[in-house]
């Protein structure tokens, strides 16, 4: 055992910087949150001097009617999303696969992914605008649907499906194309519909492993006091009870409960996908490319179905990006007055720095998983899965950064942006599914692990790694939550958070074109990045976007 550990010593050394960052910025806040859940926290006394209440917070949690509503709503929304998104994504994958002209199919794929890279808060804003009896450009309804509890869950599920549908659709399409590759190579392949279904099912299983997580930013904007019971989710509950009502023990108990359940679900999902579905997500073959595809006619129904959904997405893009510039504002303020160069530059630089460190963390943590006989490999994977569920933005994390005097700075968003550990398993799976033999040959030939890391591993994963970094930058750019939690001065809000504040600050001016022009411009960087890196954002990379 000692000889084997020494043989693979580079794998243990390379992860140390990333593990140190994880310990400081993930594990310390997480375990502090566990302690929070057992005490009646008093800020003036400190964590360890506050009265110990044992399981009192957990007892109060399950007696809280609002928490039970949040638990039920979160389950219904997530299960509803999985069912609806699964069926529609499967149909879209089949439709796309029937399109023989690669350029047309690629255009549809890019269009389908646009909603995912647009800030969630602006998608919610467009929905509020469309469903507003007073301001809707399409005049869809005369009723206040956003104040009707019966419509709360369908609207939330519909937005989540619209926003994320492109991911499972692309995963299903990739499975079909890989299945065609296997068939063209003389291998036994499953029918295309079954291949797409299995790949989409694998993604949804991973998504449902975070059954008690939700899109906090979406519910925070759309769920108002009139529909609180029907719309509040667990993440929203933790924020409301903790930071808004200062009931730190109850909020921390909810976070600890969610972490415990989700760790079990993540372990089960990982074992299930690894045992039965891993090949559907990471086939090890490149998509089938028909050199004569341009000479074949596409199936009309596939083009029609794809065009219908593309039209819906493009209507949304028009309403967000183009339509505001077709109207004249009655406001006295000018568009350039809404922008601050230093604010945008500061967030751009900080998000870029966080994305770079994120890529370094991901690639160094993934490399040891390429060695199947590495001593302690299973324990290492278990640790990474545990860190994966270590909840962020809880009360303990807020106090952690406050004690470090980082409130009203960019540092909390930078440091929390270092981690998205699903990318570690994605990089590992991409490499192992396609290049494991090369790694074994390099090891057999006596090439050192340091040499293999730079001459084999990095050259084979740098494109998906860069794509993961782009998606991480987009996620950080689109984030509204860090500004809400860590920033007090509105002038220091992120560009996206500032846009939402402008829209909501004066309800009578909600449809003001100037405000929407600002939101349109702020939404452009993620869309531009998608267009630039669309060929590198492959289905395996998109599989890392569970819980996002």
Secondary structure, 3 states (H helix, E strand, C coil): CHHHHHHCHHHHHHCHHHHHHHHHHHHHHHHHHHHHCCEECCCCCCCCCCEECCCHHHHHHHHCHHHHHHHHHHHHHHHHHHHHHHHHHHHHHHHHHCCCCHHHHHHHHHHHHHHHHCCHHHHHHHHHHHCCCCCCCCCCCCCCHHHCHHHHHHHHHHHHHHHHHHHHHHHHHHHHHHHHHHHHCCCCCCCHHHHHHHHHHHHHHHHHCCCCCCCHHHHHHHCCHHHHHHHCCHHHHHHHHHHHCCCHHHHHHHHHHHHHHHHHHHHHHHHHHHHHHHHHHCCCCCCCCCCCHHHCCCCHHHHHHHHHHHHHHHHHHHHHHHHHHHCCCCCCCCHHHHCCHHHHHHHHHHHHHHHHHHHHHHHHHHHHHHCCCCCCHHHHHHHHHHHHHCCCCCHHHHHHHHHCCCCCCCHHHHHHCCCCCHHHHHHHHHHHHHHHHHHHHHHHCCCCHHHHHHHHHHHHHHHHHHHHHHHHHHHHHHCCHHHHHHCCCHHHCCHHHHHHHHHHHCHHHCCCHHHHHHHHHHHHHHHHHHHHHCCCCCHHHHHHHCCC
